[in-house]
Amino acid sequence: MGPNASGTSPDQLSPNSLLGGAAFIEVSDLYAMLVAHTTLDLLRGSKNTTARVVYITDSAVQGVFIRDDADTTTPDDGKDCLLTADDTPVRFKRRLALRTYTPTSGSDTTMITGAVVYDANGIWIKTGASTVMLAQFMRSGATNARPTGLTAAHTGLQYYDTSLNKPVWYSGSGTTWKDATGATV
């Protein structure tokens, strides 16, 4: 059962007593949402950890690391991948929490999978080896206030043009914007 589940079994608890019996969450989901704050040595020495996310604050390494159960081969480099002391080590991979950056294209290779960055037009999420997705901010304004400095990576960016009273989309080329009929506006 996920975070928006409802129920009354003993392994569920209400996240807010004001909600009464309206919303419940699995205790196991609650544990998975907690971020463990630890050091490099403590993580490397741990066994049977249930943490999904750890925050490392160490003189050598600082950052957010996310558990990657699918990876069984990446070595512990002390920087971007850390391993536990289990017989089959659990790998925690560094994730950039949020920083300003505009990917160079829809397949930016400088971002690691799972990285989340933002620019003036939205939040970019590296979802796969060759995929960067833009979760855009909804923007509006006059024609002369449309976003500038856009690249092909911004293709499809929506803007509500208050001068035209309609939505327009960035074509991915120069300063060209299109309306819903495909006309350049």
N, C-alpha and C positions, 0 to 999 in steps of 0.2 A: 504494500500500500504506500503511495507516495505522499508528499508533503500536503496535498490538498485533500487527502482522504478523510473519510468520516467513519466512525465506529465507536464501540464501547468496550472492546476486549481489553484485558489487563496490560497487554503490550503496547497500548496506545495511550497517549496523554494529550490533553488539550494544551495547545501552545499559548493560550490566553484564557484565563478563567472567565473573562467577560464574554467569551464566545459560547460558554456553556457547552452543550453537547453538539454544537453546530460544526466544529472543525477539530479533527484529531490528526495526530501525526504518529507514525511508527517510531518507537524508541530507537530502533536501528537506524532509521533515516535521520533522526536527531543527532546520533553519534557521528554519522557520516558528514553532517553539515558543520560540525565543530572543527576548528582549525587548531591543531596542536602547535604550541610554541616550544621549540626545543633547540638544542645545539647540534652541530655536526657530529660530534663524538657520541652523543646520546642516540641520535638516529641510527648511526652506523652500528652501534652496539645493541640496538633493539631487536627483539624477536616477537613474532606473532602480533604485530601492530595492526590495529583496525583503522588507523587514521587514513583518510582519503587525501587530506591536504595538511601540509606542515609548513610552519613559518620558522625558518632557520635564522637565528641571530647569533652569529659567531664572528670572530675577528677575521676569519678566512672567507666565510661565505655568509651572505645575507640574501633573503628572498623567499618567495612563495614556491613551494614544490608540490606537484600533484602526483599521486600514486598512478603508476602505469602498469597494470597487471598484464597487458597484452605484450609488453616488451620483456623478452627473456635473455637478451644478448648484450645490450649496451653496458659497457664497463663503467665502474664508478670513476669519474674523472675529478671528483672533488669540487666541481664547479656547476655543471649543468645536469648531472645525473648522480644520484646518491643511492647506495644500496644498504639494506639492513643486513643483520648478521644471521638471518634465517638460512636453513640448509638450501632452500631455493630462495635467493634474495628477492626482496620486494624493491622495485625501482621507483624512486621519486625523481621526477623531472622538473627542472626549473621552469616557471612560467612567469612571464612579465605581467605584472598585475595590470597596469595601465600606464601607457606613456604616449606622448605626442609623436606621431609618425604617420606619414602617408605612404602606403605601399606603392611601388613603382608600376605595378600592373596587377592583374587578377591572380598572378602566380608568383608573387614576390618570394624569392628564395632566401632573403635575409631574415625572415620571420620563422620561428619554430612553430610547429603544429600546436595549437591551443593558445598561442599568444593573442592578446587583445590590445589593440592600440587605437588611438583616435586622432582625428584631425577636425578641422572646422566643419566638415560636411557629414561626419558620422563616426561610428565605431566599426573598426575593421577586425575581423576574426579569422585567424588562419585555421581552416577546418580540415585541411588535408595536405598531402605533400605538394600538390600543385593548385590549391584552391584558397583564395582569400575572398571572404564575403564582406560586403559593406552593409551594415545595419544603419541606414541613414537617419539623420535628424530631419524632421519635417521643417522646411523653411518656406517663408513667403515674403513678398515685398514687390516693389515696383520693378518694371523691366530693367531699368538701369542699375538695380541693386542685386541682380542675379549673381550667384557665386562665380568667382574668377579663379584662374590658375588651375583649372581642372585638367585631368589627363584621361587617357583611355580607361584607366581603372575606375573612373567615376561614371562610366557609361550607364545610363538609366537613372541617374540622380534626379529626383523629382523636386520641383520648385513650384509653389503656387504663385503665379504672376498676378498681382493685384491690379496692374494696369490693364491686363487683358481679361481679368476675372475668370481664369482657368488654369489648370495645372499644365506644366510643360516639363519635358524630360531632356536631360543633356544627351546629345548624340554620341559623344565620345570623341569628337573631332573639333578642334579649335574652339570657337565660341558659338557653335551651332546648337540650338535648342529646337525641339519638335513638340507639337501638340498631339492630342490623341488621334488626330486624323493622319498624322505623319507629315503635316505641313511644317516648314521651317518658320519659326516665329521669333 
